[in-house]
Amino acid sequence: MQWVFNAYVIFFGGLLLLGGRMSDLFGQRRIFMWGFPF
C-alpha cells in the first residue's frame, strides 16, 4: 500500500511542476482556462 501512495505523490508532484512550467511559458490565465473549461 505504501508504494501506491508514493507513486501517487510522485505523479501529483510531477504534474504540479509541469503545470507551473507551462504557466511560465504560456501564461497563467491560459493554462488555468485550459484546465477549467467552464
C-alpha distance matrix in Angstrom:
0.0 3.8 5.5 5.3 6.6 8.8 10.1 11.0 12.7 14.6 15.7 16.9 18.6 20.3 21.5 23.0 24.8 26.1 27.3 29.0 30.7 31.8 33.3 35.2 36.6 37.4 37.7 35.5 37.2 36.9 33.2 32.6 34.8 33.0 29.7 31.4 34.0 35.7
3.8 0.0 3.8 5.4 5.2 6.2 8.6 10.0 10.7 12.3 14.2 15.4 16.5 18.3 20.1 21.2 22.6 24.3 25.8 27.1 28.7 30.2 31.6 33.2 34.9 35.9 36.2 34.0 36.1 35.9 32.2 31.7 34.2 32.5 29.3 31.2 34.0 35.9
5.5 3.8 0.0 3.8 5.4 4.9 6.0 8.5 9.8 10.4 12.0 14.0 15.1 16.3 18.2 19.8 21.0 22.3 24.1 25.6 26.9 28.3 30.1 31.6 32.9 34.0 34.6 32.8 34.9 34.4 30.6 30.6 33.0 31.0 28.0 30.2 32.8 35.1
5.3 5.4 3.8 0.0 3.8 5.5 5.2 6.2 8.7 10.0 10.6 12.2 14.2 15.4 16.6 18.4 20.1 21.1 22.5 24.4 25.9 26.8 28.5 30.5 31.7 32.4 33.0 31.0 32.8 32.2 28.4 28.2 30.4 28.3 25.2 27.3 29.8 31.8
6.6 5.2 5.4 3.8 0.0 3.8 5.5 5.1 6.2 8.7 9.9 10.5 12.2 14.2 15.4 16.5 18.4 19.9 21.0 22.6 24.4 25.6 26.9 28.8 30.4 31.2 31.4 29.1 31.0 30.9 27.1 26.6 29.1 27.4 24.1 26.0 28.9 30.8
8.8 6.2 4.9 5.5 3.8 0.0 3.8 5.4 5.1 6.1 8.5 9.9 10.5 12.2 14.2 15.3 16.5 18.2 19.9 21.1 22.6 24.2 25.7 27.2 28.7 30.0 30.3 28.4 30.7 30.5 26.7 26.6 29.3 27.5 24.5 26.8 29.7 31.9
10.1 8.6 6.0 5.2 5.5 3.8 0.0 3.8 5.5 5.2 6.0 8.5 9.9 10.5 12.3 14.3 15.4 16.4 18.2 20.0 21.2 22.4 24.3 25.9 27.0 28.1 28.8 27.1 29.2 28.6 24.8 25.0 27.4 25.3 22.4 25.0 27.6 30.0
11.0 10.0 8.5 6.2 5.1 5.4 3.8 0.0 3.8 5.5 5.1 6.0 8.4 9.8 10.6 12.3 14.3 15.2 16.4 18.3 20.0 20.9 22.4 24.4 25.8 26.4 26.8 24.8 26.6 26.2 22.4 22.2 24.5 22.7 19.5 21.8 24.5 26.8
12.7 10.7 9.8 8.7 6.2 5.1 5.5 3.8 0.0 3.8 5.5 5.2 6.0 8.5 9.9 10.5 12.2 14.1 15.2 16.5 18.4 19.8 21.0 22.7 24.4 25.5 25.5 23.5 25.7 25.6 21.9 21.6 24.4 22.9 19.8 22.1 25.2 27.4
14.6 12.3 10.4 10.0 8.7 6.1 5.2 5.5 3.8 0.0 3.8 5.5 5.1 6.1 8.7 9.9 10.6 12.2 14.2 15.4 16.6 18.3 20.0 21.3 22.7 24.1 24.6 23.1 25.5 25.1 21.4 21.8 24.6 22.7 20.1 22.9 25.8 28.4
15.7 14.2 12.0 10.6 9.9 8.5 6.0 5.1 5.5 3.8 0.0 3.8 5.5 5.1 6.3 8.8 10.0 10.5 12.3 14.3 15.4 16.4 18.3 20.1 21.1 22.1 22.8 21.3 23.5 22.7 18.9 19.4 21.9 19.7 17.1 20.0 22.6 25.4
16.9 15.4 14.0 12.2 10.5 9.9 8.5 6.0 5.2 5.5 3.8 0.0 3.8 5.4 5.1 6.3 8.7 9.8 10.5 12.4 14.3 15.2 16.4 18.5 20.0 20.7 20.9 18.9 20.9 20.6 16.8 16.8 19.5 17.8 14.9 17.4 20.4 22.9
18.6 16.5 15.1 14.2 12.2 10.5 9.9 8.4 6.0 5.1 5.5 3.8 0.0 3.8 5.4 5.1 6.3 8.6 9.9 10.7 12.5 14.2 15.4 16.8 18.6 19.9 20.0 18.2 20.8 20.8 17.1 17.4 20.5 19.0 16.5 19.2 22.4 24.9
20.3 18.3 16.3 15.4 14.2 12.2 10.5 9.8 8.5 6.1 5.1 5.4 3.8 0.0 3.8 5.4 5.1 6.1 8.5 9.9 10.6 12.2 14.2 15.4 16.6 18.0 18.8 17.7 20.3 19.7 16.0 17.0 19.9 17.9 15.9 19.1 21.9 24.8
21.5 20.1 18.2 16.6 15.4 14.2 12.3 10.6 9.9 8.7 6.3 5.1 5.4 3.8 0.0 3.8 5.4 5.0 6.0 8.5 9.8 10.3 12.1 14.1 15.2 15.9 16.5 15.1 17.3 16.5 12.8 13.6 16.3 14.3 12.1 15.3 18.1 21.0
23.0 21.2 19.8 18.4 16.5 15.3 14.3 12.3 10.5 9.9 8.8 6.3 5.1 5.4 3.8 0.0 3.8 5.4 5.1 6.1 8.6 9.9 10.5 12.4 14.4 15.2 15.1 13.2 15.8 15.8 12.2 12.5 15.8 14.6 12.4 15.2 18.4 21.0
24.8 22.6 21.0 20.1 18.4 16.5 15.4 14.3 12.2 10.6 10.0 8.7 6.3 5.1 5.4 3.8 0.0 3.8 5.5 5.1 6.2 8.6 9.9 10.7 12.5 14.3 14.6 13.5 16.7 16.5 13.1 14.3 17.6 16.2 14.7 17.8 20.8 23.6
26.1 24.3 22.3 21.1 19.9 18.2 16.4 15.2 14.1 12.2 10.5 9.8 8.6 6.1 5.0 5.4 3.8 0.0 3.8 5.4 5.2 6.1 8.6 9.9 10.6 12.0 13.1 12.6 15.4 14.4 11.0 12.9 15.7 13.7 12.8 16.2 18.7 21.9
27.3 25.8 24.1 22.5 21.0 19.9 18.2 16.4 15.2 14.2 12.3 10.5 9.9 8.5 6.0 5.1 5.5 3.8 0.0 3.8 5.4 5.1 6.1 8.6 9.9 10.2 10.6 9.3 11.9 11.3 7.7 9.2 12.3 10.8 9.7 12.9 15.6 18.6
29.0 27.1 25.6 24.4 22.6 21.1 20.0 18.3 16.5 15.4 14.3 12.4 10.7 9.9 8.5 6.1 5.1 5.4 3.8 0.0 3.8 5.5 5.2 6.3 8.8 10.1 9.7 8.5 11.9 12.1 9.2 10.6 14.0 13.3 12.5 15.3 18.2 20.8
30.7 28.7 26.9 25.9 24.4 22.6 21.2 20.0 18.4 16.6 15.4 14.3 12.5 10.6 9.8 8.6 6.2 5.2 5.4 3.8 0.0 3.8 5.4 5.1 6.4 8.7 9.6 9.9 13.3 12.7 10.2 12.6 15.5 14.3 14.3 17.4 19.8 22.8
31.8 30.2 28.3 26.8 25.6 24.2 22.4 20.9 19.8 18.3 16.4 15.2 14.2 12.2 10.3 9.9 8.6 6.1 5.1 5.5 3.8 0.0 3.8 5.3 5.1 5.9 7.5 8.2 10.9 9.5 7.1 10.2 12.5 11.0 11.7 14.8 16.7 19.9
33.3 31.6 30.1 28.5 26.9 25.7 24.3 22.4 21.0 20.0 18.3 16.4 15.4 14.2 12.1 10.5 9.9 8.6 6.1 5.2 5.4 3.8 0.0 3.8 5.4 5.3 4.7 4.6 7.9 7.7 5.8 8.2 10.9 10.6 11.3 13.7 15.9 18.6
35.2 33.2 31.6 30.5 28.8 27.2 25.9 24.4 22.7 21.3 20.1 18.5 16.8 15.4 14.1 12.4 10.7 9.9 8.6 6.3 5.1 5.3 3.8 0.0 3.8 5.9 5.7 7.0 10.5 10.5 9.4 11.8 14.5 14.2 15.1 17.5 19.6 22.2
36.6 34.9 32.9 31.7 30.4 28.7 27.0 25.8 24.4 22.7 21.1 20.0 18.6 16.6 15.2 14.4 12.5 10.6 9.9 8.8 6.4 5.1 5.4 3.8 0.0 3.8 6.0 8.7 11.4 10.2 9.6 12.8 14.7 13.8 15.4 18.1 19.5 22.5
37.4 35.9 34.0 32.4 31.2 30.0 28.1 26.4 25.5 24.1 22.1 20.7 19.9 18.0 15.9 15.2 14.3 12.0 10.2 10.1 8.7 5.9 5.3 5.9 3.8 0.0 3.8 6.9 8.5 6.7 7.0 10.4 11.5 10.9 13.1 15.4 16.4 19.3
37.7 36.2 34.6 33.0 31.4 30.3 28.8 26.8 25.5 24.6 22.8 20.9 20.0 18.8 16.5 15.1 14.6 13.1 10.6 9.7 9.6 7.5 4.7 5.7 6.0 3.8 0.0 3.8 5.7 5.6 6.5 8.7 10.3 10.9 12.7 14.4 15.8 18.1
35.5 34.0 32.8 31.0 29.1 28.4 27.1 24.8 23.5 23.1 21.3 18.9 18.2 17.7 15.1 13.2 13.5 12.6 9.3 8.5 9.9 8.2 4.6 7.0 8.7 6.9 3.8 0.0 3.8 5.6 5.4 6.1 8.6 9.9 10.8 12.0 14.1 16.1
37.2 36.1 34.9 32.8 31.0 30.7 29.2 26.6 25.7 25.5 23.5 20.9 20.8 20.3 17.3 15.8 16.7 15.4 11.9 11.9 13.3 10.9 7.9 10.5 11.4 8.5 5.7 3.8 0.0 3.8 5.6 5.1 6.1 8.5 10.0 10.2 11.7 13.2
36.9 35.9 34.4 32.2 30.9 30.5 28.6 26.2 25.6 25.1 22.7 20.6 20.8 19.7 16.5 15.8 16.5 14.4 11.3 12.1 12.7 9.5 7.7 10.5 10.2 6.7 5.6 5.6 3.8 0.0 3.8 5.5 5.2 6.1 8.7 9.8 10.5 12.9
33.2 32.2 30.6 28.4 27.1 26.7 24.8 22.4 21.9 21.4 18.9 16.8 17.1 16.0 12.8 12.2 13.1 11.0 7.7 9.2 10.2 7.1 5.8 9.4 9.6 7.0 6.5 5.4 5.6 3.8 0.0 3.8 5.4 4.9 6.3 8.5 10.2 13.1
32.6 31.7 30.6 28.2 26.6 26.6 25.0 22.2 21.6 21.8 19.4 16.8 17.4 17.0 13.6 12.5 14.3 12.9 9.2 10.6 12.6 10.2 8.2 11.8 12.8 10.4 8.7 6.1 5.1 5.5 3.8 0.0 3.8 5.4 5.2 6.0 8.5 10.6
34.8 34.2 33.0 30.4 29.1 29.3 27.4 24.5 24.4 24.6 21.9 19.5 20.5 19.9 16.3 15.8 17.6 15.7 12.3 14.0 15.5 12.5 10.9 14.5 14.7 11.5 10.3 8.6 6.1 5.2 5.4 3.8 0.0 3.8 5.4 4.8 5.6 7.9
33.0 32.5 31.0 28.3 27.4 27.5 25.3 22.7 22.9 22.7 19.7 17.8 19.0 17.9 14.3 14.6 16.2 13.7 10.8 13.3 14.3 11.0 10.6 14.2 13.8 10.9 10.9 9.9 8.5 6.1 4.9 5.4 3.8 0.0 3.8 5.6 5.9 9.4
29.7 29.3 28.0 25.2 24.1 24.5 22.4 19.5 19.8 20.1 17.1 14.9 16.5 15.9 12.1 12.4 14.7 12.8 9.7 12.5 14.3 11.7 11.3 15.1 15.4 13.1 12.7 10.8 10.0 8.7 6.3 5.2 5.4 3.8 0.0 3.8 6.1 9.2
31.4 31.2 30.2 27.3 26.0 26.8 25.0 21.8 22.1 22.9 20.0 17.4 19.2 19.1 15.3 15.2 17.8 16.2 12.9 15.3 17.4 14.8 13.7 17.5 18.1 15.4 14.4 12.0 10.2 9.8 8.5 6.0 4.8 5.6 3.8 0.0 3.8 5.8
34.0 34.0 32.8 29.8 28.9 29.7 27.6 24.5 25.2 25.8 22.6 20.4 22.4 21.9 18.1 18.4 20.8 18.7 15.6 18.2 19.8 16.7 15.9 19.6 19.5 16.4 15.8 14.1 11.7 10.5 10.2 8.5 5.6 5.9 6.1 3.8 0.0 3.8
35.7 35.9 35.1 31.8 30.8 31.9 30.0 26.8 27.4 28.4 25.4 22.9 24.9 24.8 21.0 21.0 23.6 21.9 18.6 20.8 22.8 19.9 18.6 22.2 22.5 19.3 18.1 16.1 13.2 12.9 13.1 10.6 7.9 9.4 9.2 5.8 3.8 0.0
